[in-house]
Amino acid sequence: MRLAVLALSIAVGFMTSAAQAQDKFPSRPVTILLGYPPGGSTDTTARAIAPVLERIIGQPVVIQNRPGAAALIGTMQVANAPPDGYTITVATTQLALLPAVDQVFGRPPSFTRDQFAPIALVSADPSMLFVNAKTPWQDFKELMADAKKRPGQIVYASGGLYGTTHLAVEIVLKATGARMRHLPTAGGGPSLTAVLGNHAQVLAAHPAVGGPQARAGLLRPVATLGTKRVAAFPDVPTLKELGFDAQYYQWNGLFTQAKVPEPIITFWREAAAKAVKDPDFIKAMEKVGSGIDYLDRDEFRPWWDEDSRKTEATVRAIGKVQ
């Protein structure tokens, strides 16, 4: 009888320990799954925060780039990931933008915004307009004057149709009445490469992406699409200063699958709050010229809702682009 009681106690103890091990989150590596290739602002932000999160949560944080179709492929994988919290993403306007594009073309959405749970806003920087430094345009006015003189002959690169780098330039062209030819690529990194190689001459990019190349003398910044000048480029005017009503911000936020249990989302919110204050993360973001604009989930959600409404309106205004 005593042996049976002892065996039962051991079994109960083992089951309790196993249940506690399962309840502990995270108990294995976490994946930051990105819809963009290496080199763009979203990838840069993910690579800055990943090692800091790794230290905070005590588990490896692995970045997986799954680019394609203007971030559609990787974003769909996050939307359909198991709701266990082990897959998170750094995302931007594509969460609202891609469903809006589907609507413009009259097709069922590949995913919807309500498939994602916001964790925190990490950064929000205005797009900047850059030109290849070998081009003759010294400022925005010279670029636009030439674009109007030679409509459709100047080429701008983007990370893909309806992506952030595409919409930013289209907003500028709509505001100025100029026309350029579009060279879509597979992401922010490839679009930057296209301009550096002079396959295209113009690029709208996050300051963290175009900034280092500008400081190296390979790109020339001619305008910023924010409400104020970028601190790293105090001599570059805003479009508003130049007389054009056009703004566009490239932001990056942490998200996970919408059905992830609330305690796990709370875990990620607390981890993100620590990460954005970490000196290593602050240094990494400063190094690439990107500011930290942190909002926790409860503040971020209405901010994201408003940005999504603006993004959807922009897509509708552009209409069908093949």
N, C-alpha and C positions, 0 to 999 in steps of 0.2 A: 504493500500500500504506500509506504514511504517513498519507494522508488518511483511509483506512478505519480505521486504528488511532485516529487523532485523533477521528473521529466516534464510534467505539465508546466511547472514554474519556469524551467529553462526555455520551453517552447514559447510561452507567453512573453518572456523577456526578449527572446530573439525577434518575435513579431513586433514588439514595441519598438525595439532598436531599428528594425527595418523601416517601420512606418515613419519614425523620426528622421531617418536618413532621407526618405523620399520627400518629407515635408520641408527639409532644408533646401532653400533656393539661394543661389544656384549650386548644384552639386556636380556640375560638369561644364565644359567649355561653352561659351556663348558666341553666337555669330552676329556680326554686324553685316547685313546683306545690303549691298548697294546696287542701285539700278544704273549707275554711271561707271565709266572706266576710270583708271587712275589718272590723276593730273588735274581734275576739275575741282571746284570749290567744295562740293559735297564730299568728295574723296579726301581732300585736304583736311577738312574738319573731322571726318571720321578717324583719320590716322593720327590726328592730334589728341583726340579724346580716348581712343581705344586703350593705349597703355595706362592711362590714368584710371579708367574704369577697371581695368584688369587688377590694378593694385588695390582699388577700393573693395571690389567684390571677392577677391581671392581666387579667381578662376581665369583661365586664358580667355581672351577676347579676340576672336579671329575675324578679319575682314575678308569678305568675299565680294568681288566685283562681278556683277552679272549684267553687263551693258547690252543695249540693243533696243531699237525702236523708240528712241528718245526716252529711255528709262522704263519702258513698258514691261520688259521681260523681268527684270529684277524686282520691280514694284509689285507685279502680280504674284511673284513667289512669296513676298512678304505678306501680301493680303491673304494668301492661301496657306501660310505656314501653320504648323500645329500651335494652338493657343496656349503654349506652356511657358512663354516668356524667354525662351532660349534663342529666339530670333528677333532682333531689333534692327532698326534701320536709321540712317541719317537721310532725311528726305527734304524736299523743298516743294515748289509749286506744282510739281508733276502730279501730286495727289488730287488736285482739283483740275489741273490743266488737261490731263489725258482723258478723263471722263467728259470734259467739255468738248474736246476734239471729236470724240465718238458721237456726241450729240449733234455737232455741226454736220457730220457726214451721215447722220441718220442710222447709225448702227448701235447695237446693244453695247453698253459699257463693259470694258474688260475687267474693271473693278470700280468700286465707288469709295468715296471718302469715308463712309461709315464703316468700312472694313478695317480702319486704322484707329488706334488709340494714341492720342498725343501724350508724350511724356514731359517734354520741355523744349522751349525755344532756346537755341544755343547762340546763334549769331544772325545778324540781319544787316547786310551791307549793300549800299547802292551799286548797281552795275556801273561800270565805267566803259567809255568808248575809247578803244585803242586803234592805232593804225601802225602798220609796219614802218619802222623808223627810216627805211630807205625811200619811202614815198615822199613826194614834195610838199604835202599838206602840213603846215606848221601848227594849225589850230582848226577848230571845228568849223568856223566860217569858210575857210579855204576848202575844206573837205566837202561841205555841202554845196558850195558854189560850183565845184568841179562835177559833183554828182548831178546837179541840175543841168550843167552844160553837156554832160555825156550820160544821159539817162540809161541805166541798165548795164553800163560798162565797168563800173567799179564793183568789185566782188567782196561781199562780206561772208565770213564763215560762221557757222553755228554748230552747236552740239547735236543738232537734229531738228526736224520739223516740229514746230510748236514747243520746243524746249525753251528754257529760260534765256539762253543766248540768242535764240531766234526772236522771241517775243520782244526782247529789249530793243533790238535794232528796228523791228517793225514799228514799234511805238515811236522811235525817233523819226523814221521815214514818214510816218503818218503825220507827225507834228510839223515836219519841215516841208513836206510835199516833194521830197527828193525820191529818186528811184535808184536801187542798186540790184545787182544780181546775187542770188543766194546760193551759197555752197554748203549744204548740210553735210555734217560728218557724223561719226559714231559717238561723239561725246565732247566734253569740255577740253580734255587733253588733246584729242585729234584736231579740234578746231583751232586751238592755239598753235599746234604744229603747222597747220595749213597756212596761217598768217605769218608765222616765223619763216616759212619756206617761200613766202610771197606767191603761193597759189591763190591766196585771197589777200586783200589789203586791209580789211576792217574787221574788228571783233568787239562785241560787247561782252565783257568778262567781269567776274568778281575781282575786287582789288587784290585778293590773295593769289589769284591766278595770273593776272596780267601785270601786277605790281613788280614782282622780281625781274620779269623780262624788261619792263620799262626802266628799272634802276640799272639794268645791265646794258641799256642803250639799244635794245633790239626792238622795242615797241615805243610808241609815243602816245601818251594819254591826251585826249583832246576835249573830253567832257565827262561829267559825272551825272548820273540820272537820279541823284538824291536831292533832298531838300537843302542840304548844306555840303560844303566841300569836304572831300576826304582828307583826314588829318595827314596821311602819308604823302598826299599830293596837294598841298595848299594852293599851288598856282593854277590848278585845273578848275575851270569854272563849272558851275551847275548849268543845266539846260535852261533853268528858270532865269538865271542871270543873263543868259544869251537871248532871252526873249521867247522861249518855247515852253509850253505847258506839258512837260513829259517827265514822268518819274517811273522808276522800276527798281525794286530791291531784290537782291538774291539772298534768301535766308536759308538757314539750315536748322532743322529740329529733329529731336529724337522721337521715334514712334515705334509702336509694336502692333501686333495683331489685335483687333478690337475685342475679341473674346477672351483675352488673357485675364485671369482672375484679378480682382482689384488689389489684393495684398501684394501680388507680384508687380503690378503697375506702381504701387506705392513704393516698393523696394527700388524700382528703377528711378522714380522721382527723387528719392532720397540720395541715390547714387549720383544722379545728374547734378543735384544741388551741391554736392561735395566736389564733383569733378570740375565744375566751372570756376571754383575758387582755388583749385590746385595751382601752385606756382608753375609747375611743368606745363600744364595746359595753357595757362595765361602766356607763358613764354613762347610756346609753339604757335599760338595764334598771332602773337605780336610779330613773330619772325616772318610770317607769311602776309602780314599787313591786314589781318582781319580782326575786327573788334568783337567783344563778347557782349551779347544782348540777351541775357537770361530771363526767361519767364517760366515759372512753374506751370504745370498742367492747367490749373484753374484760370490763370491769366492768359495762358497761351491759347486755350481753346477759342475764346471769342476773337482774339487777334487773328487766329488761323481762319476762322469763319469769314471775317471781313476781307482778308487777303484773298481767300478763295472766290468770293463774290467778284472782286476786281479782276482776278485772273480769268474767270468765266466770261466776264463782259468783254475783256480784251480778245479772247479767242473768237467770240461771236462777231466782234467788229472786224477781225481779220478775215473770217470766213474760210472757205475751202481753199487750201493751198496744196497743190500736188508736188 
